[in-house]
Each structure stands twice: as structure tokens, then as C-alpha cells.
Amino acid sequence: MSIQEIADRLLAQRSNDASTDCHFIVGIDGLGGAGKTTFVNKLQQTVKTRNCEAVILHLDDYIVETRKRYDTGHDEWYEYYYFQWDIQLLEAELFQKLHDNSSDLTLPLYERSTDTVIAEELELPPATVVLIEGVFLQRKEWREYFDFVIFIDCTPEARAERVLNRDLYIGDYQTRLKKYKQRYWQAEDYYMNSENPKSGADYIYSSV
């Protein structure tokens, strides 16, 4: 199925809902390096050609400060899965408010240059298609808020090649590999085993 067909499918689902006057919350789920950002940018452009308002929110823009997610005494994978984001805050200030059709959001924007969090004020147009992109979107605390979820599927080999060649800020290749093995990939395995996000998605998109 092409991105154009996926857009048509989710907009058809939106039309079938009780009210098209409300925001329509779409999750772009997938593991690191799967191609979520590329996909969501194309999907936004396509949805806009259907005369619909569409905005993108990147979950990685709303992580917490370093001190809250490193050196906590827990395993690295646990820190990444449970402490990278303030799960309850995002549930209350993002997911619940979108679900309640609020157009005024105050979100915890992470400033990477200063390792601080500031309040980001967002005003959404009425009846917006909100495209939320990130990992672990279908964790039990958030899944019920989505109207439509797309899981971006990609082979482990392709994902590993992308992230290890992309995330140069971590350090040299061996440092990157060690961090992914100890922190990111273990958390992703936990997510896949505990939440089974492929089965919960409305559509699985194969990325190459």
C-alpha cells in the first residue's frame, strides 16, 4: 500500500468516527532507524493535499533532562524505556488533551544545547490530523488515545546500519555499538515482547 493509499485509509477512518470536528490522533510507531521521520513527512504532505490540517509532533522533542534518565541505578535499557520521557506528564498534557479536543497545548520541549526543558505553547487548528512520531507509542499508558496507528517495520540489519552510521554524537563506532546493545536495542526488545505493537497497529508499513 502506498503512502497515498494509507492517507486515504486513515482519512476514511476519520470520516467514520462520531465527529470529524475533533482532532484525529495518528501514531507513527516503530523502532530506531526504521524510517519513521521520512514516512511521517511524506504522510503529512499527502494528508494536506486532501484539504486537511496536519501537524507533526516528534516524541524525541519531549524527552527529559539527562540527570533524570542516566545514572539512576537501573539498567540502561530500563532507563531508556521508562525514564527517557515523563510518561504521565505526556499522557496528561499531550494525549489526554488531544483526546479532549483541546487546541491549546503546553508541552515539555527539551533544549539539547542546554540540557533543559522549557514550556512549549502550541495552538492547533480545529479538527487537526495530529501525526505523532516516535518509539514506544503503543505502551499501555498511551495506546488508547490513538485513533489510528501505523507501525513502520524494517529489518534489524537495515535499522542497525542506519543508526550506527547516523548517531555520530555518541562517539566512535565501538562506543555507538556498545550503547545501542546495552541501552536502545534491549529496550526495543522489551517493547516488542511486552506490548506486541505490530498486532496493535492498524497498518504495518514495510520500510526499506
mmCIF file of the C-alpha atoms, coordinates in Angstrom:
data_MODEL
# 
_entry.id   MODEL 
# 
loop_
_atom_site.group_PDB 
_atom_site.id 
_atom_site.type_symbol 
_atom_site.label_atom_id 
_atom_site.label_alt_id 
_atom_site.label_comp_id 
_atom_site.label_asym_id 
_atom_site.label_entity_id 
_atom_site.label_seq_id 
_atom_site.pdbx_PDB_ins_code 
_atom_site.Cartn_x 
_atom_site.Cartn_y 
_atom_site.Cartn_z 
_atom_site.occupancy 
_atom_site.B_iso_or_equiv 
_atom_site.pdbx_formal_charge 
_atom_site.auth_seq_id 
_atom_site.auth_comp_id 
_atom_site.auth_asym_id 
_atom_site.auth_atom_id 
_atom_site.pdbx_PDB_model_num 
ATOM 1   C CA . MET A 1 1   ? 0.000   0.000  0.000  1.00 0.00 ? 1   MET A CA 1 
ATOM 2   C CA . SER A 1 2   ? 1.390   3.405  -0.967 1.00 0.00 ? 2   SER A CA 1 
ATOM 3   C CA . ILE A 1 3   ? 1.528   6.408  1.343  1.00 0.00 ? 3   ILE A CA 1 
ATOM 4   C CA . GLN A 1 4   ? -1.293  7.938  -0.698 1.00 0.00 ? 4   GLN A CA 1 
ATOM 5   C CA . GLU A 1 5   ? -3.445  4.878  -0.048 1.00 0.00 ? 5   GLU A CA 1 
ATOM 6   C CA . ILE A 1 6   ? -2.555  4.908  3.650  1.00 0.00 ? 6   ILE A CA 1 
ATOM 7   C CA . ALA A 1 7   ? -3.597  8.566  3.848  1.00 0.00 ? 7   ALA A CA 1 
ATOM 8   C CA . ASP A 1 8   ? -6.893  7.722  2.194  1.00 0.00 ? 8   ASP A CA 1 
ATOM 9   C CA . ARG A 1 9   ? -7.423  4.857  4.616  1.00 0.00 ? 9   ARG A CA 1 
ATOM 10  C CA . LEU A 1 10  ? -6.821  6.878  7.762  1.00 0.00 ? 10  LEU A CA 1 
ATOM 11  C CA . LEU A 1 11  ? -8.961  9.748  6.484  1.00 0.00 ? 11  LEU A CA 1 
ATOM 12  C CA . ALA A 1 12  ? -11.738 7.269  5.723  1.00 0.00 ? 12  ALA A CA 1 
ATOM 13  C CA . GLN A 1 13  ? -11.434 6.059  9.311  1.00 0.00 ? 13  GLN A CA 1 
ATOM 14  C CA . ARG A 1 14  ? -11.634 9.669  10.461 1.00 0.00 ? 14  ARG A CA 1 
ATOM 15  C CA . SER A 1 15  ? -14.826 10.176 8.448  1.00 0.00 ? 15  SER A CA 1 
ATOM 16  C CA . ASN A 1 16  ? -16.343 7.090  10.050 1.00 0.00 ? 16  ASN A CA 1 
ATOM 17  C CA . ASP A 1 17  ? -15.752 8.400  13.558 1.00 0.00 ? 17  ASP A CA 1 
ATOM 18  C CA . ALA A 1 18  ? -18.552 10.019 15.507 1.00 0.00 ? 18  ALA A CA 1 
ATOM 19  C CA . SER A 1 19  ? -17.331 13.552 14.867 1.00 0.00 ? 19  SER A CA 1 
ATOM 20  C CA . THR A 1 20  ? -14.957 14.930 12.253 1.00 0.00 ? 20  THR A CA 1 
ATOM 21  C CA . ASP A 1 21  ? -14.896 18.190 14.235 1.00 0.00 ? 21  ASP A CA 1 
ATOM 22  C CA . CYS A 1 22  ? -12.384 16.642 16.658 1.00 0.00 ? 22  CYS A CA 1 
ATOM 23  C CA . HIS A 1 23  ? -8.667  16.099 16.349 1.00 0.00 ? 23  HIS A CA 1 
ATOM 24  C CA . PHE A 1 24  ? -7.668  12.773 14.788 1.00 0.00 ? 24  PHE A CA 1 
ATOM 25  C CA . ILE A 1 25  ? -4.644  11.303 16.556 1.00 0.00 ? 25  ILE A CA 1 
ATOM 26  C CA . VAL A 1 26  ? -2.337  9.182  14.404 1.00 0.00 ? 26  VAL A CA 1 
ATOM 27  C CA . GLY A 1 27  ? 0.659   7.311  15.803 1.00 0.00 ? 27  GLY A CA 1 
ATOM 28  C CA . ILE A 1 28  ? 3.701   6.619  13.632 1.00 0.00 ? 28  ILE A CA 1 
ATOM 29  C CA . ASP A 1 29  ? 5.311   3.866  15.668 1.00 0.00 ? 29  ASP A CA 1 
ATOM 30  C CA . GLY A 1 30  ? 8.466   1.871  15.001 1.00 0.00 ? 30  GLY A CA 1 
ATOM 31  C CA . LEU A 1 31  ? 11.907  1.099  16.316 1.00 0.00 ? 31  LEU A CA 1 
ATOM 32  C CA . GLY A 1 32  ? 15.035  3.229  15.955 1.00 0.00 ? 32  GLY A CA 1 
ATOM 33  C CA . GLY A 1 33  ? 16.214  3.618  12.374 1.00 0.00 ? 33  GLY A CA 1 
ATOM 34  C CA . ALA A 1 34  ? 13.019  2.253  10.850 1.00 0.00 ? 34  ALA A CA 1 
ATOM 35  C CA . GLY A 1 35  ? 12.357  5.401  8.802  1.00 0.00 ? 35  GLY A CA 1 
ATOM 36  C CA . LYS A 1 36  ? 9.580   6.981  10.862 1.00 0.00 ? 36  LYS A CA 1 
ATOM 37  C CA . THR A 1 37  ? 10.610  10.595 10.235 1.00 0.00 ? 37  THR A CA 1 
ATOM 38  C CA . THR A 1 38  ? 10.855  10.184 6.470  1.00 0.00 ? 38  THR A CA 1 
ATOM 39  C CA . PHE A 1 39  ? 7.494   8.440  6.411  1.00 0.00 ? 39  PHE A CA 1 
ATOM 40  C CA . VAL A 1 40  ? 5.669   10.969 8.583  1.00 0.00 ? 40  VAL A CA 1 
ATOM 41  C CA . ASN A 1 41  ? 6.915   13.907 6.498  1.00 0.00 ? 41  ASN A CA 1 
ATOM 42  C CA . LYS A 1 42  ? 5.555   12.294 3.336  1.00 0.00 ? 42  LYS A CA 1 
ATOM 43  C CA . LEU A 1 43  ? 2.303   11.382 5.063  1.00 0.00 ? 43  LEU A CA 1 
ATOM 44  C CA . GLN A 1 44  ? 1.790   14.955 6.265  1.00 0.00 ? 44  GLN A CA 1 
ATOM 45  C CA . GLN A 1 45  ? 2.272   16.311 2.755  1.00 0.00 ? 45  GLN A CA 1 
ATOM 46  C CA . THR A 1 46  ? -0.200  13.783 1.387  1.00 0.00 ? 46  THR A CA 1 
ATOM 47  C CA . VAL A 1 47  ? -2.845  14.470 4.036  1.00 0.00 ? 47  VAL A CA 1 
ATOM 48  C CA . LYS A 1 48  ? -2.590  18.199 3.348  1.00 0.00 ? 48  LYS A CA 1 
ATOM 49  C CA . THR A 1 49  ? -3.373  17.593 -0.327 1.00 0.00 ? 49  THR A CA 1 
ATOM 50  C CA . ARG A 1 50  ? -6.700  16.155 0.901  1.00 0.00 ? 50  ARG A CA 1 
ATOM 51  C CA . ASN A 1 51  ? -7.608  19.598 2.317  1.00 0.00 ? 51  ASN A CA 1 
ATOM 52  C CA . CYS A 1 52  ? -6.972  18.544 5.912  1.00 0.00 ? 52  CYS A CA 1 
ATOM 53  C CA . GLU A 1 53  ? -4.913  20.275 8.564  1.00 0.00 ? 53  GLU A CA 1 
ATOM 54  C CA . ALA A 1 54  ? -1.999  18.054 9.594  1.00 0.00 ? 54  ALA A CA 1 
ATOM 55  C CA . VAL A 1 55  ? 0.750   18.689 12.139 1.00 0.00 ? 55  VAL A CA 1 
ATOM 56  C CA . ILE A 1 56  ? 3.706   16.545 13.194 1.00 0.00 ? 56  ILE A CA 1 
ATOM 57  C CA . LEU A 1 57  ? 4.863   16.066 16.763 1.00 0.00 ? 57  LEU A CA 1 
ATOM 58  C CA . HIS A 1 58  ? 8.170   14.251 17.294 1.00 0.00 ? 58  HIS A CA 1 
ATOM 59  C CA . LEU A 1 59  ? 8.234   12.392 20.602 1.00 0.00 ? 59  LEU A CA 1 
ATOM 60  C CA . ASP A 1 60  ? 12.005  12.856 20.866 1.00 0.00 ? 60  ASP A CA 1 
ATOM 61  C CA . ASP A 1 61  ? 11.426  16.611 21.207 1.00 0.00 ? 61  ASP A CA 1 
ATOM 62  C CA . TYR A 1 62  ? 9.861   15.949 24.617 1.00 0.00 ? 62  TYR A CA 1 
ATOM 63  C CA . ILE A 1 63  ? 12.433  13.879 26.486 1.00 0.00 ? 63  ILE A CA 1 
ATOM 64  C CA . VAL A 1 64  ? 13.595  14.775 29.998 1.00 0.00 ? 64  VAL A CA 1 
ATOM 65  C CA . GLU A 1 65  ? 16.910  16.172 31.208 1.00 0.00 ? 65  GLU A CA 1 
ATOM 66  C CA . THR A 1 66  ? 19.977  13.908 31.216 1.00 0.00 ? 66  THR A CA 1 
ATOM 67  C CA . ARG A 1 67  ? 20.135  13.628 35.005 1.00 0.00 ? 67  ARG A CA 1 
ATOM 68  C CA . LYS A 1 68  ? 16.668  12.058 35.057 1.00 0.00 ? 68  LYS A CA 1 
ATOM 69  C CA . ARG A 1 69  ? 17.478  9.316  32.543 1.00 0.00 ? 69  ARG A CA 1 
ATOM 70  C CA . TYR A 1 70  ? 21.125  8.405  33.210 1.00 0.00 ? 70  TYR A CA 1 
ATOM 71  C CA . ASP A 1 71  ? 22.926  7.010  36.263 1.00 0.00 ? 71  ASP A CA 1 
ATOM 72  C CA . THR A 1 72  ? 19.665  6.232  38.039 1.00 0.00 ? 72  THR A CA 1 
ATOM 73  C CA . GLY A 1 73  ? 20.782  2.892  39.435 1.00 0.00 ? 73  GLY A CA 1 
ATOM 74  C CA . HIS A 1 74  ? 18.675  0.957  36.930 1.00 0.00 ? 74  HIS A CA 1 
ATOM 75  C CA . ASP A 1 75  ? 19.800  -0.981 33.866 1.00 0.00 ? 75  ASP A CA 1 
ATOM 76  C CA . GLU A 1 76  ? 20.393  1.225  30.831 1.00 0.00 ? 76  GLU A CA 1 
ATOM 77  C CA . TRP A 1 77  ? 17.548  -0.320 28.828 1.00 0.00 ? 77  TRP A CA 1 
ATOM 78  C CA . TYR A 1 78  ? 15.182  0.333  31.739 1.00 0.00 ? 78  TYR A CA 1 
ATOM 79  C CA . GLU A 1 79  ? 16.254  3.970  31.918 1.00 0.00 ? 79  GLU A CA 1 
ATOM 80  C CA . TYR A 1 80  ? 15.574  4.405  28.221 1.00 0.00 ? 80  TYR A CA 1 
ATOM 81  C CA . TYR A 1 81  ? 12.174  2.748  28.259 1.00 0.00 ? 81  TYR A CA 1 
ATOM 82  C CA . TYR A 1 82  ? 10.806  4.187  31.491 1.00 0.00 ? 82  TYR A CA 1 
ATOM 83  C CA . PHE A 1 83  ? 12.733  7.425  32.130 1.00 0.00 ? 83  PHE A CA 1 
ATOM 84  C CA . GLN A 1 84  ? 13.505  8.928  28.691 1.00 0.00 ? 84  GLN A CA 1 
ATOM 85  C CA . TRP A 1 85  ? 10.093  10.637 28.738 1.00 0.00 ? 85  TRP A CA 1 
ATOM 86  C CA . ASP A 1 86  ? 7.850   11.758 31.567 1.00 0.00 ? 86  ASP A CA 1 
ATOM 87  C CA . ILE A 1 87  ? 5.195   9.193  30.694 1.00 0.00 ? 87  ILE A CA 1 
ATOM 88  C CA . GLN A 1 88  ? 2.482   10.528 32.991 1.00 0.00 ? 88  GLN A CA 1 
ATOM 89  C CA . LEU A 1 89  ? 3.087   14.174 32.068 1.00 0.00 ? 89  LEU A CA 1 
ATOM 90  C CA . LEU A 1 90  ? 2.797   13.448 28.347 1.00 0.00 ? 90  LEU A CA 1 
ATOM 91  C CA . GLU A 1 91  ? -0.319  11.415 28.965 1.00 0.00 ? 91  GLU A CA 1 
ATOM 92  C CA . ALA A 1 92  ? -1.936  14.345 30.766 1.00 0.00 ? 92  ALA A CA 1 
ATOM 93  C CA . GLU A 1 93  ? -0.649  17.282 28.729 1.00 0.00 ? 93  GLU A CA 1 
ATOM 94  C CA . LEU A 1 94  ? -0.498  15.751 25.247 1.00 0.00 ? 94  LEU A CA 1 
ATOM 95  C CA . PHE A 1 95  ? -2.573  12.629 24.771 1.00 0.00 ? 95  PHE A CA 1 
ATOM 96  C CA . GLN A 1 96  ? -5.467  13.388 27.109 1.00 0.00 ? 96  GLN A CA 1 
ATOM 97  C CA . LYS A 1 97  ? -5.775  16.973 25.907 1.00 0.00 ? 97  LYS A CA 1 
ATOM 98  C CA . LEU A 1 98  ? -5.764  15.915 22.259 1.00 0.00 ? 98  LEU A CA 1 
ATOM 99  C CA . HIS A 1 99  ? -8.354  13.286 23.109 1.00 0.00 ? 99  HIS A CA 1 
ATOM 100 C CA . ASP A 1 100 ? -10.445 16.006 24.779 1.00 0.00 ? 100 ASP A CA 1 
ATOM 101 C CA . ASN A 1 101 ? -10.103 18.074 21.574 1.00 0.00 ? 101 ASN A CA 1 
ATOM 102 C CA . SER A 1 102 ? -8.100  20.843 23.194 1.00 0.00 ? 102 SER A CA 1 
ATOM 103 C CA . SER A 1 103 ? -6.376  23.147 20.720 1.00 0.00 ? 103 SER A CA 1 
ATOM 104 C CA . ASP A 1 104 ? -4.031  24.731 23.265 1.00 0.00 ? 104 ASP A CA 1 
ATOM 105 C CA . LEU A 1 105 ? -1.159  22.544 24.407 1.00 0.00 ? 105 LEU A CA 1 
ATOM 106 C CA . THR A 1 106 ? 1.742   23.203 26.751 1.00 0.00 ? 106 THR A CA 1 
ATOM 107 C CA . LEU A 1 107 ? 4.446   20.610 26.179 1.00 0.00 ? 107 LEU A CA 1 
ATOM 108 C CA . PRO A 1 108 ? 7.862   19.985 27.819 1.00 0.00 ? 108 PRO A CA 1 
ATOM 109 C CA . LEU A 1 109 ? 10.248  20.845 24.988 1.00 0.00 ? 109 LEU A CA 1 
ATOM 110 C CA . TYR A 1 110 ? 13.787  19.566 25.509 1.00 0.00 ? 110 TYR A CA 1 
ATOM 111 C CA . GLU A 1 111 ? 16.561  22.052 24.701 1.00 0.00 ? 111 GLU A CA 1 
ATOM 112 C CA . ARG A 1 112 ? 19.534  19.891 23.747 1.00 0.00 ? 112 ARG A CA 1 
ATOM 113 C CA . SER A 1 113 ? 22.075  22.716 23.782 1.00 0.00 ? 113 SER A CA 1 
ATOM 114 C CA . THR A 1 114 ? 21.425  23.473 27.459 1.00 0.00 ? 114 THR A CA 1 
ATOM 115 C CA . ASP A 1 115 ? 20.027  20.111 28.630 1.00 0.00 ? 115 ASP A CA 1 
ATOM 116 C CA . THR A 1 116 ? 16.933  21.843 29.981 1.00 0.00 ? 116 THR A CA 1 
ATOM 117 C CA . VAL A 1 117 ? 13.192  21.582 29.480 1.00 0.00 ? 117 VAL A CA 1 
ATOM 118 C CA . ILE A 1 118 ? 11.077  24.621 28.639 1.00 0.00 ? 118 ILE A CA 1 
ATOM 119 C CA . ALA A 1 119 ? 7.334   25.035 28.195 1.00 0.00 ? 119 ALA A CA 1 
ATOM 120 C CA . GLU A 1 120 ? 6.336   24.996 24.523 1.00 0.00 ? 120 GLU A CA 1 
ATOM 121 C CA . GLU A 1 121 ? 2.978   26.576 23.743 1.00 0.00 ? 121 GLU A CA 1 
ATOM 122 C CA . LEU A 1 122 ? 1.189   25.079 20.740 1.00 0.00 ? 122 LEU A CA 1 
ATOM 123 C CA . GLU A 1 123 ? -2.105  26.136 19.218 1.00 0.00 ? 123 GLU A CA 1 
ATOM 124 C CA . LEU A 1 124 ? -3.681  23.635 16.861 1.00 0.00 ? 124 LEU A CA 1 
ATOM 125 C CA . PRO A 1 125 ? -6.259  24.445 14.202 1.00 0.00 ? 125 PRO A CA 1 
ATOM 126 C CA . PRO A 1 126 ? -9.667  22.834 14.764 1.00 0.00 ? 126 PRO A CA 1 
ATOM 127 C CA . ALA A 1 127 ? -10.087 19.218 13.645 1.00 0.00 ? 127 ALA A CA 1 
ATOM 128 C CA . THR A 1 128 ? -6.383  18.672 13.055 1.00 0.00 ? 128 THR A CA 1 
ATOM 129 C CA . VAL A 1 129 ? -4.858  15.375 11.982 1.00 0.00 ? 129 VAL A CA 1 
ATOM 130 C CA . VAL A 1 130 ? -2.103  15.101 14.595 1.00 0.00 ? 130 VAL A CA 1 
ATOM 131 C CA . LEU A 1 131 ? 0.762   12.864 13.459 1.00 0.00 ? 131 LEU A CA 1 
ATOM 132 C CA . ILE A 1 132 ? 2.799   11.750 16.477 1.00 0.00 ? 132 ILE A CA 1 
ATOM 133 C CA . GLU A 1 133 ? 6.090   10.086 15.539 1.00 0.00 ? 133 GLU A CA 1 
ATOM 134 C CA . GLY A 1 134 ? 8.287   8.123  17.895 1.00 0.00 ? 134 GLY A CA 1 
ATOM 135 C CA . VAL A 1 135 ? 9.272   4.876  19.557 1.00 0.00 ? 135 VAL A CA 1 
ATOM 136 C CA . PHE A 1 136 ? 7.189   3.041  22.151 1.00 0.00 ? 136 PHE A CA 1 
ATOM 137 C CA . LEU A 1 137 ? 3.978   4.866  21.206 1.00 0.00 ? 137 LEU A CA 1 
ATOM 138 C CA . GLN A 1 138 ? 1.833   1.828  21.931 1.00 0.00 ? 138 GLN A CA 1 
ATOM 139 C CA . ARG A 1 139 ? 2.963   1.445  25.521 1.00 0.00 ? 139 ARG A CA 1 
ATOM 140 C CA . LYS A 1 140 ? -0.010  0.678  27.727 1.00 0.00 ? 140 LYS A CA 1 
ATOM 141 C CA . GLU A 1 141 ? -0.220  4.225  29.120 1.00 0.00 ? 141 GLU A CA 1 
ATOM 142 C CA . TRP A 1 142 ? -0.734  5.820  25.681 1.00 0.00 ? 142 TRP A CA 1 
ATOM 143 C CA . ARG A 1 143 ? -2.236  3.312  23.252 1.00 0.00 ? 143 ARG A CA 1 
ATOM 144 C CA . GLU A 1 144 ? -5.902  4.049  23.970 1.00 0.00 ? 144 GLU A CA 1 
ATOM 145 C CA . TYR A 1 145 ? -5.571  7.679  22.897 1.00 0.00 ? 145 TYR A CA 1 
ATOM 146 C CA . PHE A 1 146 ? -4.692  6.946  19.284 1.00 0.00 ? 146 PHE A CA 1 
ATOM 147 C CA . ASP A 1 147 ? -7.360  6.840  16.601 1.00 0.00 ? 147 ASP A CA 1 
ATOM 148 C CA . PHE A 1 148 ? -5.047  5.184  14.068 1.00 0.00 ? 148 PHE A CA 1 
ATOM 149 C CA . VAL A 1 149 ? -1.583  3.655  14.404 1.00 0.00 ? 149 VAL A CA 1 
ATOM 150 C CA . ILE A 1 150 ? 0.916   2.835  11.675 1.00 0.00 ? 150 ILE A CA 1 
ATOM 151 C CA . PHE A 1 151 ? 3.888   0.656  12.594 1.00 0.00 ? 151 PHE A CA 1 
ATOM 152 C CA . ILE A 1 152 ? 6.962   1.220  10.428 1.00 0.00 ? 152 ILE A CA 1 
ATOM 153 C CA . ASP A 1 153 ? 8.604   -2.174 10.004 1.00 0.00 ? 153 ASP A CA 1 
ATOM 154 C CA . CYS A 1 154 ? 12.214  -2.612 8.935  1.00 0.00 ? 154 CYS A CA 1 
ATOM 155 C CA . THR A 1 155 ? 14.787  -5.383 9.167  1.00 0.00 ? 155 THR A CA 1 
ATOM 156 C CA . PRO A 1 156 ? 17.116  -5.300 12.184 1.00 0.00 ? 156 PRO A CA 1 
ATOM 157 C CA . GLU A 1 157 ? 20.116  -5.238 9.857  1.00 0.00 ? 157 GLU A CA 1 
ATOM 158 C CA . ALA A 1 158 ? 18.920  -2.148 7.984  1.00 0.00 ? 158 ALA A CA 1 
ATOM 159 C CA . ARG A 1 159 ? 17.966  -0.347 11.188 1.00 0.00 ? 159 ARG A CA 1 
ATOM 160 C CA . ALA A 1 160 ? 21.314  -1.106 12.810 1.00 0.00 ? 160 ALA A CA 1 
ATOM 161 C CA . GLU A 1 161 ? 23.234  0.175  9.810  1.00 0.00 ? 161 GLU A CA 1 
ATOM 162 C CA . ARG A 1 162 ? 21.242  3.418  9.804  1.00 0.00 ? 162 ARG A CA 1 
ATOM 163 C CA . VAL A 1 163 ? 21.531  4.258  13.486 1.00 0.00 ? 163 VAL A CA 1 
ATOM 164 C CA . LEU A 1 164 ? 25.179  3.269  13.848 1.00 0.00 ? 164 LEU A CA 1 
ATOM 165 C CA . ASN A 1 165 ? 26.148  5.443  10.895 1.00 0.00 ? 165 ASN A CA 1 
ATOM 166 C CA . ARG A 1 166 ? 23.779  8.252  11.915 1.00 0.00 ? 166 ARG A CA 1 
ATOM 167 C CA . ASP A 1 167 ? 24.340  8.846  15.625 1.00 0.00 ? 167 ASP A CA 1 
ATOM 168 C CA . LEU A 1 168 ? 27.914  10.126 15.468 1.00 0.00 ? 168 LEU A CA 1 
ATOM 169 C CA . TYR A 1 169 ? 27.350  12.324 18.525 1.00 0.00 ? 169 TYR A CA 1 
ATOM 170 C CA . ILE A 1 170 ? 27.591  9.207  20.728 1.00 0.00 ? 170 ILE A CA 1 
ATOM 171 C CA . GLY A 1 171 ? 31.254  8.631  19.880 1.00 0.00 ? 171 GLY A CA 1 
ATOM 172 C CA . ASP A 1 172 ? 33.283  6.277  17.722 1.00 0.00 ? 172 ASP A CA 1 
ATOM 173 C CA . TYR A 1 173 ? 31.776  3.178  16.144 1.00 0.00 ? 173 TYR A CA 1 
ATOM 174 C CA . GLN A 1 174 ? 32.520  0.828  19.046 1.00 0.00 ? 174 GLN A CA 1 
ATOM 175 C CA . THR A 1 175 ? 31.083  3.319  21.545 1.00 0.00 ? 175 THR A CA 1 
ATOM 176 C CA . ARG A 1 176 ? 27.935  3.616  19.444 1.00 0.00 ? 176 ARG A CA 1 
ATOM 177 C CA . LEU A 1 177 ? 27.601  -0.141 19.140 1.00 0.00 ? 177 LEU A CA 1 
ATOM 178 C CA . LYS A 1 178 ? 28.034  -0.663 22.882 1.00 0.00 ? 178 LYS A CA 1 
ATOM 179 C CA . LYS A 1 179 ? 25.399  1.939  23.725 1.00 0.00 ? 179 LYS A CA 1 
ATOM 180 C CA . TYR A 1 180 ? 22.894  0.504  21.291 1.00 0.00 ? 180 TYR A CA 1 
ATOM 181 C CA . LYS A 1 181 ? 23.454  -3.006 22.616 1.00 0.00 ? 181 LYS A CA 1 
ATOM 182 C CA . GLN A 1 182 ? 23.154  -2.027 26.274 1.00 0.00 ? 182 GLN A CA 1 
ATOM 183 C CA . ARG A 1 183 ? 20.518  0.691  26.113 1.00 0.00 ? 183 ARG A CA 1 
ATOM 184 C CA . TYR A 1 184 ? 18.425  1.050  22.986 1.00 0.00 ? 184 TYR A CA 1 
ATOM 185 C CA . TRP A 1 185 ? 18.106  -2.421 21.499 1.00 0.00 ? 185 TRP A CA 1 
ATOM 186 C CA . GLN A 1 186 ? 17.317  -4.108 24.807 1.00 0.00 ? 186 GLN A CA 1 
ATOM 187 C CA . ALA A 1 187 ? 14.556  -1.576 25.445 1.00 0.00 ? 187 ALA A CA 1 
ATOM 188 C CA . GLU A 1 188 ? 13.177  -2.137 21.958 1.00 0.00 ? 188 GLU A CA 1 
ATOM 189 C CA . ASP A 1 189 ? 13.179  -5.904 22.504 1.00 0.00 ? 189 ASP A CA 1 
ATOM 190 C CA . TYR A 1 190 ? 11.291  -5.367 25.751 1.00 0.00 ? 190 TYR A CA 1 
ATOM 191 C CA . TYR A 1 191 ? 8.716   -3.210 23.964 1.00 0.00 ? 191 TYR A CA 1 
ATOM 192 C CA . MET A 1 192 ? 8.186   -5.728 21.184 1.00 0.00 ? 192 MET A CA 1 
ATOM 193 C CA . ASN A 1 193 ? 7.761   -8.583 23.656 1.00 0.00 ? 193 ASN A CA 1 
ATOM 194 C CA . SER A 1 194 ? 5.619   -6.782 26.228 1.00 0.00 ? 194 SER A CA 1 
ATOM 195 C CA . GLU A 1 195 ? 3.350   -4.655 24.027 1.00 0.00 ? 195 GLU A CA 1 
ATOM 196 C CA . ASN A 1 196 ? 3.379   -6.551 20.695 1.00 0.00 ? 196 ASN A CA 1 
ATOM 197 C CA . PRO A 1 197 ? 2.969   -3.286 18.752 1.00 0.00 ? 197 PRO A CA 1 
ATOM 198 C CA . LYS A 1 198 ? 2.632   -4.924 15.354 1.00 0.00 ? 198 LYS A CA 1 
ATOM 199 C CA . SER A 1 199 ? -0.562  -6.650 16.423 1.00 0.00 ? 199 SER A CA 1 
ATOM 200 C CA . GLY A 1 200 ? -1.916  -3.406 17.877 1.00 0.00 ? 200 GLY A CA 1 
ATOM 201 C CA . ALA A 1 201 ? -1.265  -1.317 14.771 1.00 0.00 ? 201 ALA A CA 1 
ATOM 202 C CA . ASP A 1 202 ? -3.965  -0.519 12.238 1.00 0.00 ? 202 ASP A CA 1 
ATOM 203 C CA . TYR A 1 203 ? -1.432  -0.850 9.446  1.00 0.00 ? 203 TYR A CA 1 
ATOM 204 C CA . ILE A 1 204 ? 2.137   -2.152 9.140  1.00 0.00 ? 204 ILE A CA 1 
ATOM 205 C CA . TYR A 1 205 ? 4.250   -0.297 6.599  1.00 0.00 ? 205 TYR A CA 1 
ATOM 206 C CA . SER A 1 206 ? 7.393   -2.022 5.356  1.00 0.00 ? 206 SER A CA 1 
ATOM 207 C CA . SER A 1 207 ? 10.308  0.396  5.093  1.00 0.00 ? 207 SER A CA 1 
ATOM 208 C CA . VAL A 1 208 ? 13.428  -0.310 3.059  1.00 0.00 ? 208 VAL A CA 1 
# 
